[in-house]
Amino acid sequence: MGARRYDAKRDENEKAIVKALEAQWPNQISVQRAVPPVPDLLVGIGRVNVILEVKMPGEPLTPAQEVWHSQWHGQVCVVESPEQAIGVVARIAGALCPF
C-alpha cells in the first residue's frame, strides 16, 4: 500500500518539530498529525490544545491553508522550527494551564 496523498506533502521539518515537542515534555504531551486543510499538528498538553501549522522557513501558506486560516475563529500558529514550536506551546499552554 502506497503513502497516502497527504503524507507526501508533509514539510521536511515536521518530524524534527514533533520529536522536539515530545522530548521537551515526555509523557505530558500528545501530538497528532492532521489531514489537510486542517493545520499540520494538533498538540495537547495540560488539558490545553494548541494548533500548529508547520512551514519550511520562508514558505507561504497555500491557497487552501489561507482559506482555512481565514475561516477559523480559534488559535492557530505558524511555526518553522522546533524552537518556535516549543516556545509557542509553552506560552499558550502556560498561560491557560500552568503545567
Rosetta blueprint (number, residue, H / E / L):
1 M L
2 G L
3 A L
4 R L
5 R L
6 Y L
7 D H
8 A H
9 K H
10 R L
11 D L
12 E L
13 N L
14 E H
15 K H
16 A H
17 I H
18 V H
19 K H
20 A H
21 L H
22 E H
23 A H
24 Q H
25 W L
26 P L
27 N L
28 Q L
29 I E
30 S E
31 V E
32 Q E
33 R E
34 A L
35 V L
36 P L
37 P L
38 V L
39 P L
40 D L
41 L E
42 L E
43 V E
44 G E
45 I E
46 G L
47 R L
48 V E
49 N E
50 V E
51 I E
52 L E
53 E E
54 V E
55 K L
56 M L
57 P L
58 G L
59 E L
60 P L
61 L L
62 T L
63 P H
64 A H
65 Q H
66 E H
67 V H
68 W H
69 H H
70 S H
71 Q H
72 W L
73 H L
74 G L
75 Q L
76 V L
77 C E
78 V E
79 V E
80 E L
81 S L
82 P H
83 E H
84 Q H
85 A H
86 I H
87 G H
88 V H
89 V H
90 A H
91 R H
92 I H
93 A H
94 G H
95 A H
96 L H
97 C L
98 P L
99 F L
